[in-house]
Amino acid sequence: MTSTAPRSEIAGSVPPAEGAAAAVARLRSTYRSGRTRPIEWRLRQLEGIERLLSEREAELAAALAADLGRSAHDAWFGDFASTAGEAKFARKHLKRWMRRRRTPVSMIMKPGRGFYQYEPLGTVLIIGPWNYPVYLTLGPLVGALAAGNTAVVKPSEHAPATSRALAELLPKYIDPTAVAVLEGDAGITQELLAQGLDHAFFTGGTEIGKKIMEAASAHLTPVTLELGGKSPVIVAEDADLDVAAKRIAWVKLLNSGQTCIAPDYVLVAESVRDEFVSRIVKAVGAMQEGEPELQPIVNERQLARLGSLLDGHGGRIALGGRVQSEPPALEPTVVVDPEPDSAVMEGEIFGPILPVLSVGSVEDAIDFVNARPKPLALYLFTGSSTVKKAVLARTSSGGVVINHLAMHCLAPQLPFGGVGDSGMGTYHGEWGFQTFSHRKSVLAKPAKPDPALLYPPYSEREKKLMRRVF
């Protein structure tokens, strides 16, 4: 990007000592001024996010390496390219999104015309996670700024280098009078929610999501919760096993499996189980060639949790299983046919462990999925249109990808979000713009005609006539 924001929009940054109440009050003042409503302001902010990712890629990549051990290429692919794509897509389509939409009205509303228009919510809160701390923090911010809001950004304290980089760099590229970055732990999040904001957007685990919703409810603050869950993969008997194995291995290895839409477990037709396991072990080996044998885990607490999942699972380890405490790392691991009620099959794994379970049929796989909380994503490998229709019709999940995994997250033309325990609300593309907007309905009528029939007192004849008309 070659254009830059006006000097007044990039001079200075938020004082590091600014507290929640002061930050929110300042942002509300900016919002009330009307500064954020014009399309020109919104487009400058989106351009600023694109320039930030381009001009400061090396600094942000270094921060991600410090926090997560992520390579520069993986940082570009997982955090920067996706975020820049969201901002570019919003910039391209924003004018259309903002247009007033006319709608027909019924005969009794005539003469008159109806329409609805989108207006910003006000001052919103975005709470980012640690696993993709740039993409999953700035991605929602794209929607918030496209909609014309002011925003508080609260990065994850579990990715401290990236949090600090965002706090230092964001005010240099987007309007610091309209966006504040506040660092800290759960305490600052609770302080922010106590300010009665106009919307709260949280990405993280289900249990923390419940606490966010509880705190927001005190002020009737609406929430979008992008959570997680155990996203299943169904591999039907007719699936291309080589393609399925490669694609499952690739997405599972991304960010050491610390991805909310990573494949959590595989349900594979029993008749092809052994061949599938062989191919996925081969695929992991090929992708790990030249790479460290163990994958980095964000901290010791997460490593201990993952290590405990490998105890008492009742299955067979076909690959991996080694745990390293310093630095925290875990070998990519494939567990074949663990007990369905074992720890590895209970909560979201969020690491490089992949259970593979045999099922007698696609019907059995559907029943298995439906007996558990609704996942954020469901993946299906099959060439059968009948199987596709059955799985789509009889399962519920935030999204579905057929013959691939996770790619729906990179399509801003599609809404992204969870259902049930995996979250509520959607974003990406126009869906993000709408999430951070109020859809205001308007009915405009002329002063004349003004029929006396509408006003009391009503005669019996007039009452009967009103019943017929209305």
N, C-alpha and C positions, 0 to 999 in steps of 0.2 A: 504494500500500500504506500502511496506517495503523499496522500493528503494528511494533514495534521490537525489536531484540535486547536481551537483558539487558545492563545496564551493564557487567558484568564481561567481556562478549564484545566490547565495542567500545572499551574504554579502552586507549589507547596504540596504538602501531604497532611493526612490526618495526624494530629498530635498523638504520639504513642500512649500517652497517659489518659486519653479521653475515655470516659466511662460509658456504660450502656445508655444511661438516661440522657447524658449530654449529646452523645452521637445521634440518638434517635430524635431528640428535639431539634438538632441542627438540620437533619435530613428532612424532617417534617416542614421546617421553615422553607427549605429549598423547594419542596414539592408544592407548598401553598403559593409560592411565587409564580408558578406556571412555567418555570424554566424547562422542565423535562417533557412538556407536552408536544412541542413542535416536532415534526418528522425530521427536520434538519438536525436537531440535537440528538435524537435517537440514532440517526445514521452515523453521526460522529462518534458516538460511544461504541457502536459495533465495529467501525473502522479502527478505533483505538485498540479493541481487543485483538483484532487481526494483526495490527502492527506490533503489539506487545509480544505475541507469540512468534512473530518473524524476527524482530530486532533483538529480543532477549531470550531466544531459544537456548543458547549456550548456558546462560545463568540458571534458567529454569531446569534444564536437563541436569546440571550439576546438583541442584537441590534435590531432584528426584533420585539421583544416584546416591546421595548422602542418606536420604530417608528410606529408600526401598531397594537399593542396589540395582536400579534399573539402568540398562544401557542407553546410550544416546538415541539409537535407532528405535528402541522400544518406547522411549519417552516421546519421540516424535509420533510414532504410530498410535500409541495408546492415549496420549494426552493432548498433543499439539494439533495434529492434522484434523482430528475429530472436532476439536473446539473451534478451530479456524473455519472448518466447513459449516458448523452451525451458525457462526457469525456471518459468514458470507451468504448463506442461504437466507437468513433473516433480512439482511441488507437488501438482497435482490427482490424479495417479495413483500417487504414491509408496507409499501404504499397500498398494495391491494388488500393486505390484512386490515389496514386502518379504515378502509372505506365504509361508509354507511351502507347498510343492507336494507333495501325496501322489501316489504312483505305484504301480500294481499290482506284485506280486511273483509269481514263478513258484511252482508247487506245492512244489518242494523247499525253498523259503525259508519255507514256512508251518509252524507259526504264526509270524507276523512281519509287520511293516509297513515299507514303504519310503517315504522322502520325501527331498526336497532343499530346501535353503534357501540364501539368498544372504548372504554375509558380506563385509565390506569387505576390500580387499587389504592396507591398511596406510597407508604413506606413498608418495604417487605424485608424479610430475613431469609438468608440462604446459608444453610449449615452444611459445610462440605465434609466428605469422608477422607480417610487416609490412603485408600488403595489406588485411586486415580485422582489425586488431590488438585490437579489443574482442570482436567476435563469435567469432573463431577462437581466442581465449584463454579467454574466460569460458564459451563454449559447452561445451567439454570439462570445465571446472571444475564446471558444473552436474551432469554425470554423476558426477564424482568425489565431490562433496559429498552428492548424493542417495544414493550408495552407502555413505556413512559414513566416508570416508577423510580423512586429513590430506593436504595438498598443498603442493608448492612450485610457484609460478607463475613462469616465466621469460619475460617479454615480449621481443619482438624489439627489438634495439638499433637496427634500421633505421627504427623509428618511435619516436624518443626522447621526444617530448612525450607520446605516449600511454603509453609505458612508465612515465614518471615519474608521470603521472596515476593509473595503476593502482596503482603502488607507494604513493602517498599516500592514495588513496581507499578501496581495498579493505579495509584493516584497520579502517576506520571503519564498515563495513557488515557484515562477516562476522568470525567468531571469529579474532582474530589469533594465538591460541595454537594454532590448527589449520591456518592458511594463511599461508605466507610468500611474499612477492614479492621475488625477487632479480633485480636488473638487471645487465646486462653483455653481453659478447660470447660467442663460442663457447667461450672459456676457462672461464667460469663453468658453462656447460652440461656440459663435460667433467668438471669438479670434482663437479657434482651426480651425474652418471651413475656416477662412481667411488664413490659412497656405497652402491651396491648397493640402489637403491630397489625398491619392490614393483611398479611399473609406470612406463613412460615413454610419454607421448603427444606426438607431434611432428606439426606441420603445416608443410609447406614443400616444397622441391624434392626430386626423386628422389636427386640426388647427395649432398646433405646428409643425407637420410634413411638412406642406406647407412652414413654415418659414425656416425649416432646408433645404428643397429642394431649396428654393430661394437663401439662403446664399451659398449653395454648388454649385449652377449653375454659380456663378461668376468665379469659377476656373474649371468648367466642372468636378467637383468631382462627381463620380457616387454614388448613394444612394440606400440603402435598407431601406424601411419604413415599420415597423410593427406597424400598427395603430389599429383601433378598429371598432366601428360601432354598429348598433343594430342587434345583431345576433338573428334571429328568431327561434322558435321551432314550427314545424307543428305537431299537434297530430291528426291523422286521426281517423275516426270512429271505425276502427277495431283494434286500438292500445291497448296494454295491459296497461290500465290506472294506475294500481297500480305501475307497474315498471316505467312507464313514470313519475308519480308524484314523486316517491322516487328519481329518478335520476336527475330530474330537480331541486328538492328542494336541493339535496346534492350539486350540482355544483353551484347553485345560492347562497348558504350560504357560500361557500368557500371564505375566505378573505372578508367577508361582501359584497359579490357581486362585489368587486373591482378587477375584472378580465376581461381582454380584450375579452376572448371567453366565458364569462358567458352568459347564456340565458337572452336575454334582454326583450323579450316578447313571449307569447305563442298564437298561432292561433289554436284553438281547434274546432272540429266539433260541431256545435250547439246542435246536438242530445245527446252528451255526456258531454256538458260543465259543468252542475251542478255536475255530478258525479266526473268529473276531479277536479273541484275546491274543492270539499269536500275532496278528497283524497290528494290533495297537501297541504291543510291546516293541515290535519292529519299528513302528512309526516314531515312538518316543525316542528310541535309540538313535534313529537317523537325525531327528531334530536336535538332539543333545550333542551331536558330534562336534567336537571342538569347544563345547561349553562345559562349565563346571558340572560335575556329576550331581551335586546337591543344589537345590534352588533356595535363594534367600527368602527368609520369613521376616516379617516386619519387626518383631520383638520376641523376647524370651517367653512372655506370657502366651502369645499366640502359638509359639512352637510347642510349649508344654501342653496346650490344649490339643494340638494336632497329634502330638506323640501319644496322648492318652487314647485317641481314636483307634490306634493300631493295636490296642490291648483287648483281648477277649472278643474279637469280632467273629470268630468261628468260621472264617473262610480261609482261602489259600492265597498267599501273596505270590503273584506271578511276576512282579517286578518291584524292585526298590525296597523301601522300608527303613533305610538308614536315617538316623537323626543326628544332627551336629549342633552342639550348644553354643559354640563360639567360633565365628559369628553364627546367629541362629539360621539354620538351613535344614532342608529335608529333601531326601531323594524322591523323585517322581515315583509314585507307588500305585500299583494296580492290585486291588483285592478282589478275588473271584468268589462269588457266592457267600458273602458274609451273612450272618443271621439278620433277618429283617428288623429285629428289635434291638440290635447291637448299637453301641454308641455311634459308630461311623454312619449308621443309617437313621439316626435320630435328628440332630440339628444340622444346619448348613455347615459343610466342611470348610470352605473358604481356604483352600490350600491344595497342594499337588497330590492329593489322594483321590483315586477314582475307583469306587466299587463297581463291579460288573456282576449283575444278577441274571440268572437264567429264568426265562418265562416260557410257558408252554405255547402261548399264542399272543397275538396283539390284544385280544379281549382280556387276557390275564394282565397284560401290561396296563391297560386302561383301568382295570379294577385296582391295581396296585397304586397308581397315581391318584385315583379318586379317593382312596382311603386315607390320604395324607393332606396336609394343608396346601392350599393353592399356590403353585410356584410362580416365580417371576417370569420364567421362560420355560417352554417345552420344546424339545427338538425331536424330529421324526425323520428317520431314514427309511425310505421305501420308494418303489416305483409304481405302486398300486394306487389308482385313484380311489378305489373302494376303501383302502386302509386310511388314506389321507382324510376322506370325508368322515369316517368313523371317529378318528382321533379328534378332529376339529369339532365335531358335533357333541362328543361325549366327555370331553375334558375341559377344565377351566384353568387358564393361566394368564399372566400378564400379556404374553405374546407367544407366537409360535413361529419357528423357522423349520422349513422342510428341506431336507438334504443338505443342511449346513447348520452352523451355530452362531449365535450372537450378532450376525450381520444386520439384523433389524435395528440394532442400536445405532448403526451408522447411516440410517436412512431418515433424513429429516422430514421426508414426506409421510412417514408413519408415526402415529402416537406411540410413546414409550412410557410404560408404567406397570404397576402391579395390580393385584386383586386379592382381596382377603388379607392373609398374613403377609403377603409379599408387597403390600402397599396400597395407596389410593391416590388417584389423580394421575395425569399424564403431562408430558412435555416433549420437547424437540419440535423444531419447525413452528408451524402455525399453532400447534397444540401448546407449546410453551408460551407464545404470545397470549393465547386465550386463558391459560392458567393464571397469568398475572394481570388479567384484565377483567373488568366488570362489563357484562353484556347488558347495556341499558336499553330498555324498550321505550319507544315514544309513539304515542297516538296523537296526531295533530288534526284538529277539527276546526271548521270555520264558526264564526259567531252566529251565522244564519245559515239555514233555517233553525228555529228554536221552538219546536212543537210544544204546545201547552200540555199535551198528553203526558209528558214526562214528570210533571209537577203535581203534588197533592194539592187539595184533596182529590181522590179518585172516585168517580161514579162506578157503579157496577158494570156498566157498558165499557168504561175505560179500562177497568181491571181485566175484563175478558179480552179486550183488544191487546193489552200489554202482554198477556199470556201467549197470544198468537204470534206477536211480533218478536218477543224475546225468547 
